[in-house]
Amino acid sequence: MSLPFYGWEVTYDDDSPRVELGESQEPKDSGVYTMYHGTSIANARLIIANGFKQSSGGMLGKGVYVSRDKRKAERYPLHNNPSDRVALELRVRVGRVKRIDKDNHPMQYTWSSQGYDTAWVPPNCGMKAVPSGLEEDCVFDPKNVKVVGIAKAPSHVQTELQQLVANSLRNPSGGDAGAASHGGGAADVCSLCKRKTQQGSPHIKQSCWGCGQNICTLMTKHVCPGHF
């Protein structure tokens, strides 16, 4: 008896960190995730060339402020004209994560001195410092944040900035978050399943035997178009 094939959905019980994570999902310790940072055109050039620098302060203290919600990054800098806003795509190694989800949290400013690498503010948690309700993270060590792409930029500088990022990835100057970037290293990322791969052992990609789409057999979900 033969059965038609229309796709699959699985749940992994391992700890292999995925790069794509929803805004409301809590990051796993030691995970490497896609995040975003909004800045000006001039600062984007500096960050791409030299890496991030730790801010002197903020709602979570010192660190690099990023978000898994691209919409949030696209709003910054808040007081700049939209023609001077750039959203950088990042690979972020979060290390040990502390959830900060209320005003006057006892570790709101001290998490980094108590063994945590990243503070995570979940979306819609009610903190007055986040009136937008959008997810936010603060990464203490700038070396754990690496620019890997341009998520959004004014059309007149987009090509220039994309070229700067490409040059930076070909000639990395620091930041171990780059190990999960497009440039290779100890841990790369499969473009289809968004799971980490080991150097020299890429995932097997093939055409789906049901619909012909390009798939990785480690994808958590695939549905053949037109059947569901």
C-alpha positions, -999 to +999 in steps of 0.1 A: +000+000+000+015+034-010+008+067+007+011+102-007+038+124+009+029+160+018+056+169+044+065+165+081+069+182+114+092+171+142+104+182+176+141+179+185+150+169+221+187+178+217+204+210+227+216+221+193+208+258+193+187+271+164+196+304+149+160+315+143+140+321+174+106+338+178+105+371+198+085+355+226+106+323+229+131+323+257+167+319+245+186+288+256+219+293+274+249+291+250+227+295+220+236+315+189+208+335+174+199+360+147+192+394+161+191+430+149+205+464+159+193+498+147+218+526+142+227+556+119+245+553+086+277+567+100+276+544+130+268+514+108+300+519+089+320+521+121+303+490+137+309+469+105+345+480+104+355+478+141+328+458+158+305+469+186+314+489+217+298+485+251+273+512+259+279+532+291+244+525+304+208+519+296+177+502+310+198+470+316+231+486+323+263+483+302+263+462+271+252+460+235+215+464+230+199+442+203+165+426+195+152+395+178+124+417+165+135+434+133+107+459+136+123+473+168+157+477+152+141+495+122+128+522+146+163+533+158+178+557+163+144+570+175+150+607+167+168+602+134+151+607+100+142+573+084+167+582+057+194+578+083+184+545+099+201+512+093+191+478+108+221+455+110+216+417+110+236+400+137+247+366+150+247+367+188+262+342+212+241+347+243+260+326+268+242+325+301+208+344+299+189+362+327+152+370+322+143+406+333+106+410+330+094+437+355+103+472+366+128+473+395+139+437+390+165+430+416+191+421+389+181+447+363+215+463+365+236+437+382+230+406+361+264+409+344+283+409+377+264+378+389+276+355+361+252+362+333+262+371+297+229+384+284+198+400+299+165+392+281+134+414+282+105+394+268+078+411+247+048+427+263+062+422+298+049+456+310+082+473+318+078+511+316+112+514+299+099+494+269+066+512+259+066+495+225+064+461+242+089+447+217+115+421+228+150+434+238+184+419+248+215+433+263+247+414+256+275+424+280+305+414+259+306+431+224+328+402+211+297+380+213+279+401+187+288+399+150+274+418+120+265+394+092+241+414+070+220+444+064+184+438+073+172+473+061+190+504+049+182+535+027+186+525-010+214+549-016+237+532+009+225+496+010+249+483-016+278+500+000+270+486+034+264+451+021+298+452+005+314+464+038+298+435+056+310+410+029+345+424+032+343+421+070+332+385+069+360+376+045+386+393+068+373+389+104+391+410+129+375+396+161+344+386+179+338+349+185+302+352+175+316+351+140+320+314+144+283+311+136+284+336+107+283+329+070+321+328+068+326+293+082+346+285+113+339+259+140+302+262+137+283+273+106+246+275+100+225+255+076+206+280+054+175+258+053+170+242+087+188+271+106+206+245+128+243+246+136+266+224+115+301+213+122+330+224+100+335+199+072+301+183+078+275+203+059+239+191+061+225+172+031+202+193+009+180+178-017+147+182-036+116+172-017+103+139-032+068+152-028+069+187-042+104+193-055+113+222-032+149+224-019+149+210+016+173+199+044+162+166+061+168+182+095+142+209+090+116+208+119+088+213+094+081+211+057+047+212+040+043+206+003+024+236-012-012+231-021-019+202+002-026+219+036 
